[in-house]
Amino acid sequence: MDTANRLADSDGPETMIRKLRARLDKRDKKVKEWNDLYEGDRPLKYASPEFSEQTGGLFDDFSDNWCATVPDTLRERLAVVDFEGEDGASDAEAAKAWRRTRADVEVGLAILDALVTSRSHAMVWNPNGESDITFIPAGQAIVDYVPGTRGVRRAALNVWSDGSLEFATLFVRATATDPAWVYRRQRTVGAGEWVTRTVGLRTSEQVDFRNPMGPAGDVPIVEIANRARLHGKPQSEIAKVAPLQDGVNTLWAHLFTAADFAALPQRVILGMDRPTKDIVDPETGDILDTEDVDLGQYSKNRLLWLSKIGASIGQFSAADLNAYLQVISQVVRHIAAQTRTPPQYLLGEMANIAADALEAAESGLVAKAMDKQLHFGADLREIMRLEALASGDPARAASLSMGRVVWRDAQFRSVAQYADALTKYKAIGVPDEALWRMIPGVQPEQVEEWIRLRDEQAAAAAAAAAQAFSSFGPKDDTGEVVDEGQEAEGEAA
């Protein structure tokens, strides 16, 4: 925590905004660095000044970018399927809100941002009587926690700009003496004091008002943090990749330069002066000076000119570029080991690999993805709790806070493997509904539809069986089956 900008309960809204904005600005440098690395925008490092001077800006736009592959590979294993309440049942209202707000699409981007820049955010609000979930990148929001806690939000700030003005919305948690409030401010971009907002508000909207998020006025911004340790800040997944990425880029630059200058055998002429030609005055014909002949024309025209007796030709061997390739491959293997990314994702070396061997190769990535599901799942569960509060359903909010997030299986398996596993689960008595939910890509609505179709088929089968059995029993003189109850009544009469 930035102690110089630590919030105090006695701070006014403008002071809180100033302190939180200062902490946000302090993060910007690292956020930009991680984003640039992910985009492959990285200046060449570890190259000598002489090499940089010789090549100029030749490699400015080049990057063999593994800083994108590593987080992308992990993010592919983090797909949200459903939300369950405390009773273990699927929460249909949460699923509807998740799709209605496009959170089912945006959450992948938010998780990727968290993996790349160490954190992203989600804001839950109720602007028009209907809950809304908005994901916010790291540079536009910040959450402050109650001192001595790790997850109790005390305040949060959301900032954005229209190019000329900068806007801020501050959410403050209720205290023992003051209720929860929402403050809206603005200022000139990059300068000036924060003042009451006058731009972008509807006539009916208030500038400052009580926070309507539930009885306690919960802070509606949740930090989606890529957690690494109990003590310490969230970390970027590419922090370990960056130094090795710089080494790979430099090695490729050296390899390309060597290929340009030394991949072909270089020849040298010994025992003669460099060829020159006279500079002649076109008017008088006098020789004014001499100049060197462009040697490039000899190689271009495949000509050789030796004018001095005793001159000879020598040859340097072509450079061996395999040494560069071996070092690059070794560095990439280090990236795979340190980030637990399967080697076949980075090296492209996968041929005739048995299913068991492939599963073993991905075990590290799967374990890492399951760990991320645990931590990200807690943040997503809190987001959906806030969504229930914004929808005016505190009972559902309480249930979701004790429920769980259902993720797609982090282990990629073939259809045959899933079918075999589900068949074995079925053999030990696992209900069909539970098995259907375990199939990758199957949505809760599909499971409900399958249940309905199964029940309809069972009812139809029962009706058909009843119809079939109705042909058996005592018959009257006409051959029609007599209802045994009616027959008994007739005998009594």
Secondary structure as UniProt FT lines:
FT   HELIX           3..5
FT   TURN            9..10
FT   HELIX           13..39
FT   HELIX           49..55
FT   TURN            56..61
FT   HELIX           66..75
FT   TURN            76..77
FT   STRAND          80..84
FT   TURN            86..87
FT   HELIX           92..100
FT   TURN            101..102
FT   HELIX           103..117
FT   STRAND          119..125
FT   TURN            127..128
FT   STRAND          132..136
FT   HELIX           138..140
FT   STRAND          141..145
FT   TURN            147..148
FT   STRAND          153..161
FT   STRAND          165..172
FT   STRAND          181..188
FT   TURN            189..190
FT   STRAND          195..196
FT   TURN            203..204
FT   STRAND          209..210
FT   TURN            214..217
FT   STRAND          221..225
FT   TURN            237..240
FT   HELIX           241..262
FT   STRAND          266..270
FT   STRAND          276..280
FT   TURN            282..284
FT   STRAND          287..292
FT   HELIX           296..300
FT   TURN            301..302
FT   TURN            309..310
FT   STRAND          312..316
FT   HELIX           322..339
FT   HELIX           343..347
FT   HELIX           355..361
FT   HELIX           363..390
FT   TURN            391..392
FT   HELIX           394..401
FT   STRAND          404..407
FT   HELIX           415..427
FT   TURN            428..429
FT   HELIX           432..437
FT   TURN            440..441
FT   HELIX           444..469
FT   TURN            470..471
FT   TURN            477..478
FT   HELIX           484..492
//
